[in-house]
């Protein structure tokens, strides 16, 4: 589990020595004689992809890219008040004030917590595109849609992609959010995102063309 310090370090300074040391230790401790997986979403926000890309186990790694309905995802954050406390942003999400980001956050901040949640949702969508664009030649990415992978056929196909030939077991929801995303809120967010003409592919194109990257330390190491 990455600490708040590590999350802040990567999203402020990039893949620096502190972040590299964390991943060096973590990857070295992983088992080599059995399949291993982690589902902690914070890992992908503090250097996991950068670390795996240059690691000897890169060829064996498979990165699950979980895709969701953006409006429903964002409404869920808002209903839980996930963006009401800065420590929650530092530990689990992203602070819109971080300098190491793809999508400008300033236009969203005038909407308060709602705007912060929308920015985060779209920033992560951009990061998914960015990482697949930059690292797909070294890592295997498996995009899955949350709304479909919970069905038997899609779950079976997903297991096959992971290398498992077996029938999926789909248990009932256990830790599901008890606060249903209000349909009116979801609709309002969907309209807002639509009006933004949000295009993560184009945003990432511009980001990369400008010479920027989430690593930040790449040029310094090359020098």
C-alpha positions as CSV (number, residue, x, y, z in Angstrom):
1,X,0.0,0.0,0.0
2,X,1.6,3.3,-1.0
3,X,1.7,6.0,1.6
4,X,0.3,9.5,1.2
5,X,3.9,10.7,1.0
6,X,4.6,8.4,-2.0
7,X,1.3,9.4,-3.7
8,X,2.2,13.1,-3.3
9,X,5.8,12.6,-4.4
10,X,4.9,10.9,-7.7
11,X,2.1,13.4,-8.5
12,X,4.3,16.3,-7.7
13,X,7.8,15.3,-8.8
14,X,7.2,12.2,-11.0
15,X,9.1,8.9,-11.0
16,X,11.9,10.1,-8.7
17,X,14.3,8.1,-6.6
18,X,11.9,7.8,-3.7
19,X,9.2,6.3,-5.9
20,X,11.7,4.1,-7.8
21,X,12.9,2.7,-4.5
22,X,9.4,1.8,-3.3
23,X,8.7,-0.1,-6.5
24,X,12.1,-1.8,-6.5
25,X,11.4,-3.2,-3.1
26,X,7.8,-4.1,-3.8
27,X,8.4,-5.9,-7.1
28,X,11.4,-7.8,-5.6
29,X,9.1,-9.1,-2.9
30,X,6.5,-10.6,-5.2
31,X,6.2,-14.4,-5.6
32,X,7.7,-15.9,-8.7
33,X,6.3,-19.4,-8.4
34,X,2.6,-18.6,-8.6
35,X,0.2,-16.2,-10.2
36,X,-0.1,-12.9,-8.3
37,X,-2.4,-9.9,-8.7
38,X,-3.4,-6.7,-6.9
39,X,-6.5,-4.7,-7.2
40,X,-5.5,-1.6,-5.2
41,X,-6.3,1.3,-7.6
42,X,-3.8,3.7,-5.9
43,X,-0.9,1.7,-7.3
44,X,-1.6,3.0,-10.8
45,X,-1.5,6.5,-9.6
46,X,2.1,6.5,-8.2
47,X,4.4,4.9,-10.7
48,X,3.3,1.3,-11.1
49,X,3.4,1.4,-14.9
50,X,6.7,3.3,-15.1
51,X,8.2,0.7,-12.7
52,X,6.9,-2.4,-14.6
53,X,7.9,-1.1,-18.0
54,X,11.6,-1.4,-17.2
55,X,11.3,-4.4,-14.9
56,X,12.4,-8.0,-15.9
57,X,8.9,-9.2,-15.2
58,X,7.3,-6.8,-17.7
59,X,6.8,-9.5,-20.2
60,X,4.7,-11.5,-17.7
61,X,2.7,-8.6,-16.4
62,X,-0.9,-7.9,-17.5
63,X,-2.4,-4.5,-16.6
64,X,-6.2,-4.5,-16.2
65,X,-7.6,-1.2,-17.4
66,X,-11.0,-0.9,-15.7
67,X,-13.4,1.2,-17.7
68,X,-16.7,2.5,-16.3
69,X,-19.6,4.8,-17.3
70,X,-18.0,8.1,-16.5
71,X,-21.1,9.9,-15.3
72,X,-22.1,7.0,-12.9
73,X,-18.6,6.7,-11.7
74,X,-18.4,10.4,-10.9
75,X,-21.9,10.5,-9.2
76,X,-20.8,7.7,-7.0
77,X,-17.8,9.8,-5.7
78,X,-20.1,12.7,-5.1
79,X,-22.7,10.7,-3.2
80,X,-20.1,9.3,-0.9
81,X,-18.5,12.8,-0.4
82,X,-15.2,11.4,-1.4
83,X,-13.8,14.8,-2.3
84,X,-14.8,16.6,0.8
85,X,-11.5,15.9,2.7
86,X,-8.0,16.7,1.3
87,X,-6.5,13.6,3.1
88,X,-8.9,11.4,1.1
89,X,-7.6,13.0,-2.1
90,X,-4.0,12.4,-1.1
91,X,-4.5,8.8,0.0
92,X,-7.0,7.4,-2.6
93,X,-7.5,9.8,-5.5
94,X,-5.7,12.9,-6.9
95,X,-5.3,16.4,-5.7
96,X,-6.4,18.7,-8.6
97,X,-3.6,21.1,-7.5
98,X,-0.9,18.5,-8.3
99,X,1.5,19.9,-10.9
100,X,2.0,16.4,-12.5
101,X,-1.3,16.0,-14.3
102,X,-2.6,15.7,-17.9
103,X,-5.9,17.6,-17.7
104,X,-6.0,21.2,-16.5
105,X,-8.1,21.3,-13.3
106,X,-8.6,25.1,-13.0
107,X,-11.9,25.2,-15.1
108,X,-13.4,22.5,-12.8
109,X,-12.5,24.0,-9.4
110,X,-15.2,26.7,-9.5
111,X,-17.7,23.9,-9.1
112,X,-16.3,22.9,-5.8
113,X,-16.3,19.2,-4.7
114,X,-18.5,18.3,-7.7
115,X,-16.0,19.9,-10.1
116,X,-13.1,18.2,-8.3
117,X,-14.8,14.8,-8.7
118,X,-15.5,15.4,-12.4
119,X,-11.9,16.5,-13.0
120,X,-10.5,13.4,-11.3
121,X,-12.8,11.1,-13.3
122,X,-11.7,12.7,-16.6
123,X,-8.0,12.9,-15.5
124,X,-8.0,9.1,-14.8
125,X,-9.6,8.5,-18.2
126,X,-6.8,10.5,-19.8
127,X,-4.2,8.6,-17.8
128,X,-5.6,5.3,-19.0
129,X,-5.2,6.5,-22.6
130,X,-1.7,7.9,-21.9
131,X,-0.3,4.8,-20.3
132,X,-1.6,2.5,-23.1
133,X,-0.3,4.9,-25.7
134,X,3.2,5.2,-24.2
135,X,3.8,1.7,-22.8
136,X,1.9,-0.7,-24.9
137,X,5.1,-1.8,-26.6
138,X,6.5,-3.1,-23.3
139,X,3.4,-4.0,-21.3
140,X,0.2,-5.9,-22.0
141,X,-3.0,-3.9,-21.2
142,X,-6.4,-5.6,-20.9
143,X,-9.2,-3.1,-21.0
144,X,-12.5,-4.3,-19.5
145,X,-15.8,-2.6,-19.0
146,X,-17.2,-2.9,-15.5
147,X,-20.8,-3.0,-16.6
148,X,-20.2,-6.0,-18.8
149,X,-17.4,-8.0,-17.1
150,X,-19.8,-8.8,-14.3
151,X,-21.8,-11.0,-16.7
152,X,-20.8,-14.6,-17.2
153,X,-19.9,-14.5,-21.0
154,X,-17.7,-11.4,-20.6
155,X,-16.2,-12.7,-17.4
156,X,-15.3,-16.0,-19.1
157,X,-13.6,-14.1,-22.0
158,X,-11.7,-12.0,-19.5
159,X,-10.4,-15.0,-17.7
160,X,-9.2,-16.5,-21.0
161,X,-7.3,-13.2,-21.7
162,X,-5.6,-13.6,-18.3
163,X,-4.6,-17.2,-19.2
164,X,-7.2,-19.1,-17.1
165,X,-9.4,-21.7,-18.8
166,X,-12.2,-22.1,-16.3
167,X,-15.8,-21.1,-15.7
168,X,-16.0,-17.8,-13.8
169,X,-17.7,-17.6,-10.4
170,X,-19.7,-14.5,-10.0
171,X,-20.6,-14.0,-6.3
172,X,-23.3,-11.6,-5.2
173,X,-22.3,-8.0,-4.5
174,X,-20.9,-7.6,-1.0
175,X,-19.2,-4.3,-0.6
176,X,-21.4,-2.5,-3.1
177,X,-22.0,1.2,-2.4
178,X,-25.3,1.4,-0.5
179,X,-25.9,4.9,-1.8
180,X,-27.3,4.6,-5.3
181,X,-26.2,7.2,-7.7
182,X,-29.2,9.4,-8.3
183,X,-30.4,9.3,-11.9
184,X,-30.8,13.0,-12.0
185,X,-27.3,13.6,-10.8
186,X,-25.9,11.1,-13.3
187,X,-27.8,12.8,-16.1
188,X,-26.5,16.2,-15.1
189,X,-22.9,15.0,-15.0
190,X,-23.3,13.2,-18.3
191,X,-24.6,16.5,-19.9
192,X,-21.7,18.4,-18.4
193,X,-19.1,16.0,-19.7
194,X,-20.8,16.0,-23.1
195,X,-20.8,19.8,-23.2
196,X,-17.0,19.7,-22.5
197,X,-16.5,17.8,-25.8
198,X,-14.2,15.6,-23.7
199,X,-11.9,13.7,-26.0
200,X,-9.1,11.9,-24.0
201,X,-7.4,10.7,-27.1
202,X,-7.0,14.3,-28.4
203,X,-6.0,15.6,-24.9
204,X,-3.3,12.9,-24.6
205,X,-2.1,13.7,-28.2
206,X,-1.6,17.3,-27.3
207,X,0.1,16.4,-23.9
208,X,2.6,14.1,-25.6
209,X,3.2,16.4,-28.5
210,X,4.1,19.1,-26.0
211,X,7.0,17.0,-24.8
212,X,5.4,16.3,-21.4
213,X,5.1,12.9,-19.5
214,X,4.0,11.7,-16.1
215,X,7.5,10.3,-15.5
216,X,9.0,13.9,-15.3
217,X,12.4,12.5,-14.4
218,X,13.0,10.8,-17.8
219,X,14.9,13.7,-19.3
220,X,17.1,14.2,-16.1
221,X,18.1,10.5,-16.2
222,X,18.9,10.7,-19.9
223,X,21.1,13.7,-19.2
